Amino acid sequence: MPLAQRKLQRVGNSTGVVLPAEILAESGLYRGAEVLVHAEKGRVTLTLVDPEFDDLCAIAQGVIADHPNALKKLGE
């Protein structure tokens, strides 16, 4: 996994970082991609949004909501 040290830069009233092509290629991210941004102490994670996966998660959540007792029994 390539590493790159970069400085945070002012972008208007926000702050950004420029990602090198190697990092983008290794991660599967690309310019213009929609990402989820997750922050925790000392770390920011970018995750590529996958609409197909999100649709499957929504279906699964519906099944869980509709059949909680059956799923509880299966888990036993």
C-alpha positions as CSV (number, residue, x, y, z in Angstrom):
1,M,0.0,0.0,0.0
2,P,1.5,3.3,-1.0
3,L,2.0,6.0,1.6
4,A,2.0,9.7,0.9
5,Q,2.5,12.6,3.4
6,R,0.5,15.7,2.5
7,K,-0.4,19.0,4.1
8,L,-4.0,20.0,4.7
9,Q,-4.7,23.0,2.5
10,R,-7.3,25.8,2.6
11,V,-10.0,25.4,-0.1
12,G,-12.4,28.3,0.3
13,N,-13.8,28.2,3.8
14,S,-13.0,24.4,4.0
15,T,-9.8,22.3,4.2
16,G,-8.7,19.7,1.7
17,V,-5.9,17.4,0.8
18,V,-4.6,16.5,-2.7
19,L,-4.4,12.7,-3.2
20,P,-1.7,11.4,-5.6
21,A,-2.7,9.2,-8.5
22,E,-1.1,6.1,-7.0
23,I,-3.2,6.4,-3.8
24,L,-6.4,6.8,-5.9
25,A,-5.5,3.9,-8.1
26,E,-4.7,1.6,-5.2
27,S,-7.9,2.5,-3.3
28,G,-10.2,2.3,-6.3
29,L,-11.3,5.9,-5.8
30,Y,-11.4,8.3,-8.7
31,R,-11.9,12.0,-9.4
32,G,-15.6,12.8,-9.1
33,A,-16.4,9.7,-7.1
34,E,-19.0,10.0,-4.3
35,V,-17.5,8.9,-1.0
36,L,-18.6,8.5,2.6
37,V,-16.4,10.4,5.1
38,H,-15.9,8.9,8.5
39,A,-13.9,10.7,11.2
40,E,-12.4,9.5,14.5
41,K,-9.6,10.8,16.6
42,G,-6.6,11.4,14.4
43,R,-8.1,9.6,11.4
44,V,-10.4,10.3,8.4
45,T,-11.6,7.4,6.2
46,L,-13.0,7.7,2.7
47,T,-15.2,4.9,1.4
48,L,-16.4,4.7,-2.1
49,V,-20.3,4.9,-2.3
50,D,-21.6,1.7,-3.9
51,P,-25.3,2.3,-4.8
52,E,-25.9,-1.4,-5.4
53,F,-24.6,-2.3,-2.0
54,D,-26.7,0.4,-0.4
55,D,-29.8,-0.9,-2.1
56,L,-29.0,-4.5,-0.8
57,C,-28.6,-3.1,2.7
58,A,-31.9,-1.3,2.5
59,I,-33.6,-4.5,1.4
60,A,-31.9,-6.4,4.3
61,Q,-33.0,-3.8,6.8
62,G,-36.6,-4.2,5.6
63,V,-36.5,-7.9,6.0
64,I,-35.0,-7.5,9.5
65,A,-37.7,-5.1,10.4
66,D,-40.5,-7.3,9.0
67,H,-39.3,-10.6,10.5
68,P,-37.4,-9.9,13.8
69,N,-38.8,-13.0,15.6
70,A,-37.9,-15.4,12.8
71,L,-34.4,-14.0,12.6
72,K,-34.0,-14.2,16.4
73,K,-35.0,-17.9,16.3
74,L,-32.5,-18.5,13.5
75,G,-29.8,-16.9,15.5
76,E,-30.3,-19.2,18.4
